[in-house]
Amino acid sequence: MELEFTAVAIEWRGPAPFVFLPVPPDESEMIREAAAELSYGWGVIPVAASIGDTDFTTSLFPRAGAYLLPIKVAVQRAEGVGVGDELSVRMRLG
């Protein structure tokens, strides 16, 4: 499954050193429908993602009926982005 969306990066007091990009409701619903096949434990789902020219791998975190995409520090630095920035992401699940 491949998805593209734009959202505003947020800070979360979870695992540092990440900033998170909330997955919008429509995309989160599509992910939830496929989550049983994609998750490898406690609801996290592995993804390959791209922001700008930077490709990276991570896992989506389930949160309040939706998902959060962690944005690694290396990605933040490479793309010059941080909390409050509107980011467009392409990601492939699984």
N, C-alpha and C positions, 0 to 999 in steps of 0.2 A: 504494500500500500504506500503510495506517495502522496504527500500533501504539501500545499504551499499556503502560507498565511502571513499576516502582518499583525504585530501586537507591540505593546509598550513594555519594555524590560522593567522588572521589579526586583527589589531586594527581598530576600527571605532569610530568616535566621536559622536556616538549615545548614547543610554541609558547606562550609567555606571551601574554596574561594569562588563560589558561583553566584552569578546573577541569573535570574530565571525569566523565561518568556512564557507567559500564560497562553496555553492553546485555547483558541476561541471555542465557544459552545458547540457549533456545528461540527467542527473538526474533532472535538473531544468526544462527541456522540459517535462518530464513525470509528474512532479508536476504541471506545468502550465495547462496541459491537464485535470487534475483532480481538479484544484483549486476551481472551482465554487461549487463543492460538499463539499469541505473540509474547506474552509475559513469561519471564523466567523466574519469577518469585516475588512475593508480596506486592504484586501489581505493577512493578516497574517494567517498562518496555524498551528494549534496545532500539536505537535509531542511528542512522547516518544522516547528518544534517549539513546544510550550507548556509552561511550568512555572508553576503557579498562574495568575495573570492576565496573565503576560508571554508574548507571542509573539515568536519570533525565527527567523532562518534561519542555517544553518551546514552543515557537512558531517561525516558520520560518518567516523572514521578506523579502518581495519582494524588490529587488534592481537591477535596470538596466537590466531588463529582466531575472534575475536569482533570487536566494534566498540566504539569510545568516542565518546560524544556530548560535544563541547566545550560548556561552559557559559560564555558570555561574561560579562565583568565587569559589564556593564550589567544582565544578567539576575540575576547574583548580588546586586547592590545592590538592584534593584527588588523581589526576593523575599526578601531578607535571608537568603541561603543561602551555604554554603561547604563546604569539605572536611569529610567526616564526617557531613554531613546526609543523611537519607534523603529522596529526591525522587521525586515522581511526574511522569512526562512523557507527553505525547501527541505523536506525530510522524507526519508524512506524508512518505514518501520520494519522491524524484524531482522 
